[in-house]
Amino acid sequence: MKGMATCRKAAGMTQVAFAAAIGVSQSSVAAWEAGVSYPSADKLPVIAKTLGCSIDALYGAPA
């Protein structure tokens, strides 16, 4: 997910803090940001809300 790292950094969160906030492991966040795997669809609203961005922004779409 191209935009997730950008959104996370804009929110001032580390991978560890972000992972803790949404209830996943840091390795999951790292894999999502690297495009190795993707979060389940039911997590997307929680991720977007936690990072203060849109779901589209997580995929790197312009805001």
All heavy atoms as TSV, in Angstrom:
chain	resi	resn	atom	element	x	y	z
A	1	MET	N	N	0.855	-1.171	0.000
A	1	MET	CA	C	0.000	0.000	0.000
A	1	MET	C	C	0.898	1.230	0.000
A	1	MET	O	O	1.463	1.604	1.025
A	1	MET	CB	C	-0.918	-0.008	1.199
A	1	MET	CG	C	-1.810	-1.229	1.282
A	1	MET	SD	S	-3.075	-1.098	2.544
A	1	MET	CE	C	-4.309	-0.247	1.610
A	2	LYS	N	N	1.021	1.827	-1.161
A	2	LYS	CA	C	1.972	2.916	-1.372
A	2	LYS	C	C	1.789	4.080	-0.414
A	2	LYS	O	O	2.758	4.679	0.023
A	2	LYS	CB	C	1.870	3.437	-2.805
A	2	LYS	CG	C	2.316	2.458	-3.851
A	2	LYS	CD	C	2.389	3.122	-5.192
A	2	LYS	CE	C	1.097	2.976	-5.949
A	2	LYS	NZ	N	1.118	3.551	-7.272
A	3	GLY	N	N	0.559	4.428	-0.104
A	3	GLY	CA	C	0.325	5.617	0.696
A	3	GLY	C	C	0.320	5.409	2.193
A	3	GLY	O	O	0.330	6.378	2.951
A	4	MET	N	N	0.307	4.156	2.644
A	4	MET	CA	C	0.189	3.915	4.082
A	4	MET	C	C	1.372	4.501	4.849
A	4	MET	O	O	1.171	5.171	5.874
A	4	MET	CB	C	0.059	2.429	4.399
A	4	MET	CG	C	-0.183	2.179	5.874
A	4	MET	SD	S	-0.369	0.455	6.321
A	4	MET	CE	C	-1.906	0.069	5.533
A	5	ALA	N	N	2.585	4.286	4.389
A	5	ALA	CA	C	3.749	4.822	5.097
A	5	ALA	C	C	3.709	6.346	5.121
A	5	ALA	O	O	4.020	6.963	6.144
A	5	ALA	CB	C	5.041	4.335	4.455
A	6	THR	N	N	3.297	6.945	4.023
A	6	THR	CA	C	3.198	8.403	3.956
A	6	THR	C	C	2.183	8.916	4.973
A	6	THR	O	O	2.455	9.874	5.714
A	6	THR	CB	C	2.795	8.849	2.539
A	6	THR	OG1	O	3.762	8.354	1.620
A	6	THR	CG2	C	2.703	10.355	2.435
A	7	CYS	N	N	1.022	8.276	5.019
A	7	CYS	CA	C	-0.025	8.678	5.980
A	7	CYS	C	C	0.451	8.464	7.414
A	7	CYS	O	O	0.214	9.314	8.279
A	7	CYS	CB	C	-1.307	7.887	5.733
A	7	CYS	SG	S	-2.149	8.265	4.191
A	8	ARG	N	N	1.105	7.334	7.662
A	8	ARG	CA	C	1.585	7.029	9.017
A	8	ARG	C	C	2.619	8.062	9.466
A	8	ARG	O	O	2.551	8.570	10.587
A	8	ARG	CB	C	2.188	5.619	9.053
A	8	ARG	CG	C	2.783	5.255	10.400
A	8	ARG	CD	C	3.405	3.883	10.408
A	8	ARG	NE	N	4.427	3.679	9.402
A	8	ARG	CZ	C	5.673	4.157	9.476
A	8	ARG	NH1	N	6.051	4.899	10.496
A	8	ARG	NH2	N	6.550	3.883	8.516
A	9	LYS	N	N	3.555	8.388	8.586
A	9	LYS	CA	C	4.583	9.371	8.938
A	9	LYS	C	C	3.974	10.753	9.140
A	9	LYS	O	O	4.373	11.485	10.052
A	9	LYS	CB	C	5.663	9.400	7.869
A	9	LYS	CG	C	6.506	8.134	7.874
A	9	LYS	CD	C	7.452	8.086	6.694
A	9	LYS	CE	C	8.174	6.742	6.639
A	9	LYS	NZ	N	9.007	6.613	5.429
A	10	ALA	N	N	2.983	11.105	8.316
A	10	ALA	CA	C	2.300	12.397	8.477
A	10	ALA	C	C	1.561	12.470	9.805
A	10	ALA	O	O	1.417	13.547	10.387
A	10	ALA	CB	C	1.340	12.629	7.313
A	11	ALA	N	N	1.107	11.308	10.284
A	11	ALA	CA	C	0.418	11.251	11.571
A	11	ALA	C	C	1.407	11.220	12.741
A	11	ALA	O	O	1.001	11.230	13.901
A	11	ALA	CB	C	-0.490	10.022	11.627
A	12	GLY	N	N	2.714	11.161	12.423
A	12	GLY	CA	C	3.732	11.163	13.469
A	12	GLY	C	C	3.832	9.857	14.230
A	12	GLY	O	O	4.222	9.851	15.396
A	13	MET	N	N	3.488	8.751	13.574
A	13	MET	CA	C	3.491	7.454	14.245
A	13	MET	C	C	4.607	6.560	13.705
A	13	MET	O	O	4.876	6.558	12.515
A	13	MET	CB	C	2.152	6.739	14.047
A	13	MET	CG	C	0.966	7.465	14.625
A	13	MET	SD	S	-0.567	6.527	14.438
A	13	MET	CE	C	-0.449	5.498	15.883
A	14	THR	N	N	5.206	5.802	14.604
A	14	THR	CA	C	6.141	4.761	14.190
A	14	THR	C	C	5.336	3.531	13.788
A	14	THR	O	O	4.144	3.430	14.109
A	14	THR	CB	C	7.084	4.366	15.341
A	14	THR	OG1	O	6.294	3.797	16.396
A	14	THR	CG2	C	7.870	5.562	15.848
A	15	GLN	N	N	5.989	2.595	13.132
A	15	GLN	CA	C	5.303	1.341	12.798
A	15	GLN	C	C	4.838	0.635	14.063
A	15	GLN	O	O	3.739	0.087	14.105
A	15	GLN	CB	C	6.222	0.409	11.995
A	15	GLN	CG	C	6.402	0.799	10.560
A	15	GLN	CD	C	7.205	-0.226	9.777
A	15	GLN	OE1	O	7.838	-1.123	10.343
A	15	GLN	NE2	N	7.200	-0.087	8.459
A	16	VAL	N	N	5.663	0.666	15.102
A	16	VAL	CA	C	5.327	0.001	16.362
A	16	VAL	C	C	4.089	0.630	16.999
A	16	VAL	O	O	3.156	-0.067	17.412
A	16	VAL	CB	C	6.528	0.018	17.333
A	16	VAL	CG1	C	6.138	-0.505	18.710
A	16	VAL	CG2	C	7.685	-0.783	16.759
A	17	ALA	N	N	4.059	1.955	17.073
A	17	ALA	CA	C	2.924	2.647	17.684
A	17	ALA	C	C	1.656	2.442	16.862
A	17	ALA	O	O	0.572	2.214	17.425
A	17	ALA	CB	C	3.224	4.135	17.815
A	18	PHE	N	N	1.780	2.515	15.548
A	18	PHE	CA	C	0.627	2.309	14.677
A	18	PHE	C	C	0.088	0.890	14.820
A	18	PHE	O	O	-1.111	0.683	14.952
A	18	PHE	CB	C	1.030	2.595	13.227
A	18	PHE	CG	C	-0.033	2.292	12.214
A	18	PHE	CD1	C	-1.315	2.795	12.343
A	18	PHE	CD2	C	0.249	1.489	11.118
A	18	PHE	CE1	C	-2.290	2.516	11.404
A	18	PHE	CE2	C	-0.715	1.200	10.172
A	18	PHE	CZ	C	-1.990	1.710	10.321
A	19	ALA	N	N	0.988	-0.094	14.821
A	19	ALA	CA	C	0.573	-1.487	14.971
A	19	ALA	C	C	-0.176	-1.693	16.287
A	19	ALA	O	O	-1.229	-2.350	16.319
A	19	ALA	CB	C	1.788	-2.405	14.900
A	20	ALA	N	N	0.342	-1.119	17.362
A	20	ALA	CA	C	-0.311	-1.248	18.668
A	20	ALA	C	C	-1.686	-0.600	18.655
A	20	ALA	O	O	-2.640	-1.133	19.232
A	20	ALA	CB	C	0.566	-0.635	19.755
A	21	ALA	N	N	-1.802	0.530	17.982
A	21	ALA	CA	C	-3.071	1.263	17.949
A	21	ALA	C	C	-4.176	0.495	17.221
A	21	ALA	O	O	-5.352	0.637	17.559
A	21	ALA	CB	C	-2.877	2.632	17.294
A	22	ILE	N	N	-3.793	-0.313	16.232
A	22	ILE	CA	C	-4.816	-1.040	15.464
A	22	ILE	C	C	-4.855	-2.532	15.787
A	22	ILE	O	O	-5.636	-3.277	15.207
A	22	ILE	CB	C	-4.670	-0.822	13.946
A	22	ILE	CG1	C	-3.334	-1.353	13.422
A	22	ILE	CG2	C	-4.865	0.646	13.597
A	22	ILE	CD1	C	-3.248	-1.382	11.908
A	23	GLY	N	N	-4.008	-2.974	16.710
A	23	GLY	CA	C	-4.058	-4.350	17.187
A	23	GLY	C	C	-3.439	-5.392	16.264
A	23	GLY	O	O	-3.944	-6.500	16.159
A	24	VAL	N	N	-2.345	-5.019	15.602
A	24	VAL	CA	C	-1.622	-5.974	14.756
A	24	VAL	C	C	-0.145	-5.919	15.122
A	24	VAL	O	O	0.274	-5.076	15.910
A	24	VAL	CB	C	-1.807	-5.690	13.241
A	24	VAL	CG1	C	-3.279	-5.760	12.851
A	24	VAL	CG2	C	-1.217	-4.343	12.851
A	25	SER	N	N	0.649	-6.795	14.528
A	25	SER	CA	C	2.080	-6.796	14.796
A	25	SER	C	C	2.791	-5.761	13.927
A	25	SER	O	O	2.297	-5.390	12.859
A	25	SER	CB	C	2.675	-8.179	14.521
A	25	SER	OG	O	2.619	-8.469	13.140
A	26	GLN	N	N	3.962	-5.338	14.396
A	26	GLN	CA	C	4.772	-4.403	13.609
A	26	GLN	C	C	5.175	-5.045	12.300
A	26	GLN	O	O	5.257	-4.375	11.272
A	26	GLN	CB	C	6.003	-3.971	14.418
A	26	GLN	CG	C	6.913	-2.979	13.705
A	26	GLN	CD	C	7.963	-3.642	12.825
A	26	GLN	OE1	O	8.405	-4.757	13.120
A	26	GLN	NE2	N	8.339	-2.989	11.747
A	27	SER	N	N	5.405	-6.349	12.299
A	27	SER	CA	C	5.797	-7.022	11.061
A	27	SER	C	C	4.673	-6.999	10.033
A	27	SER	O	O	4.936	-6.933	8.824
A	27	SER	CB	C	6.270	-8.454	11.330
A	27	SER	OG	O	5.250	-9.230	11.923
A	28	SER	N	N	3.424	-7.006	10.482
A	28	SER	CA	C	2.286	-6.884	9.559
A	28	SER	C	C	2.292	-5.510	8.896
A	28	SER	O	O	2.118	-5.392	7.679
A	28	SER	CB	C	0.958	-7.097	10.283
A	28	SER	OG	O	0.816	-8.428	10.689
A	29	VAL	N	N	2.505	-4.475	9.695
A	29	VAL	CA	C	2.549	-3.116	9.154
A	29	VAL	C	C	3.692	-2.993	8.150
A	29	VAL	O	O	3.512	-2.436	7.063
A	29	VAL	CB	C	2.697	-2.063	10.285
A	29	VAL	CG1	C	2.934	-0.676	9.708
A	29	VAL	CG2	C	1.460	-2.069	11.181
A	30	ALA	N	N	4.850	-3.538	8.483
A	30	ALA	CA	C	5.996	-3.477	7.576
A	30	ALA	C	C	5.678	-4.189	6.255
A	30	ALA	O	O	6.018	-3.678	5.182
A	30	ALA	CB	C	7.224	-4.095	8.238
A	31	ALA	N	N	5.017	-5.330	6.333
A	31	ALA	CA	C	4.662	-6.085	5.122
A	31	ALA	C	C	3.651	-5.320	4.277
A	31	ALA	O	O	3.755	-5.305	3.045
A	31	ALA	CB	C	4.123	-7.462	5.501
A	32	TRP	N	N	2.691	-4.672	4.924
A	32	TRP	CA	C	1.694	-3.882	4.179
A	32	TRP	C	C	2.378	-2.733	3.456
A	32	TRP	O	O	2.103	-2.477	2.291
A	32	TRP	CB	C	0.635	-3.318	5.108
A	32	TRP	CG	C	-0.200	-4.318	5.841
A	32	TRP	CD1	C	-0.367	-5.648	5.538
A	32	TRP	CD2	C	-0.992	-4.081	7.000
A	32	TRP	NE1	N	-1.199	-6.233	6.446
A	32	TRP	CE2	C	-1.604	-5.298	7.360
A	32	TRP	CE3	C	-1.229	-2.966	7.787
A	32	TRP	CZ2	C	-2.453	-5.414	8.454
A	32	TRP	CZ3	C	-2.075	-3.079	8.875
A	32	TRP	CH2	C	-2.684	-4.298	9.198
A	33	GLU	N	N	3.255	-2.034	4.169
A	33	GLU	CA	C	3.924	-0.872	3.582
A	33	GLU	C	C	4.860	-1.283	2.439
A	33	GLU	O	O	5.048	-0.522	1.499
A	33	GLU	CB	C	4.684	-0.092	4.653
A	33	GLU	CG	C	3.753	0.628	5.615
A	33	GLU	CD	C	4.471	1.480	6.646
A	33	GLU	OE1	O	5.722	1.495	6.673
A	33	GLU	OE2	O	3.773	2.141	7.439
A	34	ALA	N	N	5.408	-2.486	2.516
A	34	ALA	CA	C	6.308	-2.977	1.473
A	34	ALA	C	C	5.550	-3.592	0.302
A	34	ALA	O	O	6.146	-3.901	-0.721
A	34	ALA	CB	C	7.274	-3.995	2.066
A	35	GLY	N	N	4.234	-3.783	0.462
A	35	GLY	CA	C	3.439	-4.385	-0.598
A	35	GLY	C	C	3.552	-5.896	-0.653
A	35	GLY	O	O	3.129	-6.520	-1.621
A	36	VAL	N	N	4.099	-6.496	0.393
A	36	VAL	CA	C	4.242	-7.948	0.461
A	36	VAL	C	C	2.898	-8.600	0.766
A	36	VAL	O	O	2.580	-9.675	0.274
A	36	VAL	CB	C	5.285	-8.339	1.537
A	36	VAL	CG1	C	5.359	-9.839	1.732
A	36	VAL	CG2	C	6.645	-7.766	1.163
A	37	SER	N	N	2.096	-7.934	1.596
A	37	SER	CA	C	0.750	-8.401	1.926
A	37	SER	C	C	-0.132	-7.171	2.120
A	37	SER	O	O	0.354	-6.034	2.075
A	37	SER	CB	C	0.763	-9.268	3.187
A	37	SER	OG	O	1.159	-8.507	4.318
A	38	TYR	N	N	-1.401	-7.411	2.327
A	38	TYR	CA	C	-2.363	-6.320	2.462
A	38	TYR	C	C	-3.263	-6.576	3.659
A	38	TYR	O	O	-3.569	-7.729	3.959
A	38	TYR	CB	C	-3.214	-6.188	1.193
A	38	TYR	CG	C	-2.378	-5.842	-0.010
A	38	TYR	CD1	C	-1.864	-6.828	-0.843
A	38	TYR	CD2	C	-2.040	-4.523	-0.276
A	38	TYR	CE1	C	-1.056	-6.508	-1.918
A	38	TYR	CE2	C	-1.227	-4.191	-1.351
A	38	TYR	CZ	C	-0.745	-5.186	-2.169
A	38	TYR	OH	O	0.063	-4.866	-3.217
A	39	PRO	N	N	-3.720	-5.509	4.307
A	39	PRO	CA	C	-4.649	-5.701	5.433
A	39	PRO	C	C	-5.992	-6.188	4.927
A	39	PRO	O	O	-6.355	-5.961	3.765
A	39	PRO	CB	C	-4.765	-4.297	6.037
A	39	PRO	CG	C	-4.421	-3.367	4.923
A	39	PRO	CD	C	-3.431	-4.102	4.063
A	40	SER	N	N	-6.727	-6.850	5.793
A	40	SER	CA	C	-8.067	-7.284	5.416
A	40	SER	C	C	-8.956	-6.057	5.232
A	40	SER	O	O	-8.721	-5.003	5.835
A	40	SER	CB	C	-8.649	-8.222	6.473
A	40	SER	OG	O	-8.703	-7.577	7.727
A	41	ALA	N	N	-9.948	-6.201	4.391
A	41	ALA	CA	C	-10.824	-5.070	4.053
A	41	ALA	C	C	-11.501	-4.478	5.285
A	41	ALA	O	O	-11.709	-3.260	5.350
A	41	ALA	CB	C	-11.864	-5.508	3.030
A	42	ASP	N	N	-11.808	-5.309	6.264
A	42	ASP	CA	C	-12.484	-4.795	7.465
A	42	ASP	C	C	-11.572	-3.915	8.312
A	42	ASP	O	O	-12.046	-3.146	9.143
A	42	ASP	CB	C	-13.077	-5.936	8.296
A	42	ASP	CG	C	-12.039	-6.883	8.865
A	42	ASP	OD1	O	-11.080	-7.228	8.146
A	42	ASP	OD2	O	-12.188	-7.287	10.039
A	43	LYS	N	N	-10.261	-3.996	8.104
A	43	LYS	CA	C	-9.318	-3.153	8.850
A	43	LYS	C	C	-9.149	-1.769	8.220
A	43	LYS	O	O	-8.688	-0.836	8.876
A	43	LYS	CB	C	-7.937	-3.819	8.896
A	43	LYS	CG	C	-7.809	-4.925	9.910
A	43	LYS	CD	C	-7.257	-4.358	11.184
A	43	LYS	CE	C	-6.881	-5.465	12.143
A	43	LYS	NZ	N	-7.247	-5.121	13.504
A	44	LEU	N	N	-9.479	-1.622	6.946
A	44	LEU	CA	C	-9.208	-0.366	6.244
A	44	LEU	C	C	-9.841	0.856	6.901
A	44	LEU	O	O	-9.162	1.875	7.057
A	44	LEU	CB	C	-9.608	-0.475	4.777
A	44	LEU	CG	C	-8.773	-1.458	3.949
A	44	LEU	CD1	C	-9.317	-1.535	2.526
A	44	LEU	CD2	C	-7.310	-1.082	3.947
A	45	PRO	N	N	-11.121	0.814	7.310
A	45	PRO	CA	C	-11.687	2.003	7.978
A	45	PRO	C	C	-10.958	2.354	9.277
A	45	PRO	O	O	-10.738	3.530	9.569
A	45	PRO	CB	C	-13.145	1.620	8.250
A	45	PRO	CG	C	-13.444	0.548	7.238
A	45	PRO	CD	C	-12.151	-0.209	7.080
A	46	VAL	N	N	-10.556	1.343	10.038
A	46	VAL	CA	C	-9.834	1.573	11.297
A	46	VAL	C	C	-8.461	2.174	11.010
A	46	VAL	O	O	-8.028	3.113	11.689
A	46	VAL	CB	C	-9.691	0.243	12.085
A	46	VAL	CG1	C	-8.806	0.421	13.315
A	46	VAL	CG2	C	-11.050	-0.296	12.474
A	47	ILE	N	N	-7.786	1.643	10.001
A	47	ILE	CA	C	-6.468	2.158	9.622
A	47	ILE	C	C	-6.572	3.621	9.201
A	47	ILE	O	O	-5.820	4.476	9.666
A	47	ILE	CB	C	-5.854	1.301	8.496
A	47	ILE	CG1	C	-5.504	-0.089	9.025
A	47	ILE	CG2	C	-4.636	1.984	7.879
A	47	ILE	CD1	C	-5.145	-1.099	7.948
A	48	ALA	N	N	-7.529	3.901	8.315
A	48	ALA	CA	C	-7.694	5.269	7.825
A	48	ALA	C	C	-8.032	6.232	8.966
A	48	ALA	O	O	-7.481	7.334	9.041
A	48	ALA	CB	C	-8.771	5.317	6.745
A	49	LYS	N	N	-8.915	5.821	9.848
A	49	LYS	CA	C	-9.300	6.687	10.970
A	49	LYS	C	C	-8.115	6.935	11.896
A	49	LYS	O	O	-7.880	8.069	12.335
A	49	LYS	CB	C	-10.459	6.063	11.755
A	49	LYS	CG	C	-10.958	6.931	12.883
A	49	LYS	CD	C	-12.164	6.353	13.565
A	49	LYS	CE	C	-12.625	7.289	14.668
A	49	LYS	NZ	N	-13.815	6.789	15.352
A	50	THR	N	N	-7.359	5.892	12.185
A	50	THR	CA	C	-6.200	6.017	13.069
A	50	THR	C	C	-5.154	6.965	12.488
A	50	THR	O	O	-4.546	7.755	13.214
A	50	THR	CB	C	-5.572	4.627	13.326
A	50	THR	OG1	O	-6.567	3.783	13.924
A	50	THR	CG2	C	-4.376	4.723	14.249
A	51	LEU	N	N	-4.985	6.900	11.162
A	51	LEU	CA	C	-3.979	7.738	10.519
A	51	LEU	C	C	-4.529	9.097	10.084
A	51	LEU	O	O	-3.770	9.951	9.625
A	51	LEU	CB	C	-3.387	7.011	9.306
A	51	LEU	CG	C	-2.643	5.717	9.619
A	51	LEU	CD1	C	-2.119	5.087	8.342
A	51	LEU	CD2	C	-1.499	5.969	10.599
A	52	GLY	N	N	-5.823	9.297	10.198
A	52	GLY	CA	C	-6.423	10.571	9.820
A	52	GLY	C	C	-6.393	10.823	8.323
A	52	GLY	O	O	-6.161	11.960	7.897
A	53	CYS	N	N	-6.588	9.765	7.542
A	53	CYS	CA	C	-6.583	9.906	6.091
A	53	CYS	C	C	-7.732	9.096	5.496
A	53	CYS	O	O	-8.436	8.396	6.218
A	53	CYS	CB	C	-5.250	9.436	5.510
A	53	CYS	SG	S	-4.939	7.677	5.686
A	54	SER	N	N	-7.904	9.192	4.202
A	54	SER	CA	C	-8.946	8.406	3.532
A	54	SER	C	C	-8.407	7.026	3.168
A	54	SER	O	O	-7.184	6.812	3.109
A	54	SER	CB	C	-9.396	9.121	2.260
A	54	SER	OG	O	-8.346	9.110	1.302
A	55	ILE	N	N	-9.305	6.108	2.907
A	55	ILE	CA	C	-8.893	4.785	2.438
A	55	ILE	C	C	-8.174	4.924	1.100
A	55	ILE	O	O	-7.167	4.260	0.854
A	55	ILE	CB	C	-10.100	3.835	2.353
A	55	ILE	CG1	C	-10.607	3.518	3.768
A	55	ILE	CG2	C	-9.730	2.536	1.615
A	55	ILE	CD1	C	-11.900	2.732	3.829
A	56	ASP	N	N	-8.645	5.813	0.239
A	56	ASP	CA	C	-7.980	6.039	-1.048
A	56	ASP	C	C	-6.531	6.471	-0.839
A	56	ASP	O	O	-5.632	6.051	-1.580
A	56	ASP	CB	C	-8.705	7.096	-1.872
A	56	ASP	CG	C	-10.003	6.600	-2.449
A	56	ASP	OD1	O	-10.203	5.365	-2.534
A	56	ASP	OD2	O	-10.842	7.442	-2.837
A	57	ALA	N	N	-6.282	7.309	0.155
A	57	ALA	CA	C	-4.924	7.781	0.419
A	57	ALA	C	C	-3.994	6.633	0.823
A	57	ALA	O	O	-2.798	6.672	0.532
A	57	ALA	CB	C	-4.932	8.854	1.500
A	58	LEU	N	N	-4.546	5.596	1.462
A	58	LEU	CA	C	-3.724	4.448	1.834
A	58	LEU	C	C	-3.156	3.750	0.598
A	58	LEU	O	O	-2.077	3.172	0.658
A	58	LEU	CB	C	-4.550	3.444	2.647
A	58	LEU	CG	C	-5.066	3.931	4.005
A	58	LEU	CD1	C	-5.976	2.879	4.616
A	58	LEU	CD2	C	-3.917	4.274	4.938
A	59	TYR	N	N	-3.897	3.822	-0.474
A	59	TYR	CA	C	-3.459	3.204	-1.734
A	59	TYR	C	C	-2.625	4.158	-2.582
A	59	TYR	O	O	-2.245	3.819	-3.691
A	59	TYR	CB	C	-4.662	2.718	-2.524
A	59	TYR	CG	C	-5.299	1.487	-1.936
A	59	TYR	CD1	C	-6.387	1.588	-1.075
A	59	TYR	CD2	C	-4.802	0.216	-2.219
A	59	TYR	CE1	C	-6.957	0.456	-0.516
A	59	TYR	CE2	C	-5.371	-0.904	-1.674
A	59	TYR	CZ	C	-6.451	-0.797	-0.825
A	59	TYR	OH	O	-7.021	-1.915	-0.272
A	60	GLY	N	N	-2.384	5.346	-2.073
A	60	GLY	CA	C	-1.556	6.310	-2.793
A	60	GLY	C	C	-2.320	7.204	-3.740
A	60	GLY	O	O	-1.729	7.941	-4.523
A	61	ALA	N	N	-3.657	7.162	-3.679
A	61	ALA	CA	C	-4.468	8.036	-4.525
A	61	ALA	C	C	-4.379	9.471	-4.003
A	61	ALA	O	O	-4.267	9.693	-2.799
A	61	ALA	CB	C	-5.926	7.588	-4.528
A	62	PRO	N	N	-4.405	10.449	-4.891
A	62	PRO	CA	C	-4.363	11.840	-4.434
A	62	PRO	C	C	-5.571	12.177	-3.557
A	62	PRO	O	O	-6.672	11.692	-3.823
A	62	PRO	CB	C	-4.371	12.669	-5.716
A	62	PRO	CG	C	-4.533	11.717	-6.837
A	62	PRO	CD	C	-4.495	10.318	-6.316
A	63	ALA	N	N	-5.343	12.988	-2.566
A	63	ALA	CA	C	-6.430	13.346	-1.640
A	63	ALA	C	C	-7.394	14.323	-2.260
A	63	ALA	O	O	-7.081	15.056	-3.147
A	63	ALA	CB	C	-5.839	13.943	-0.368
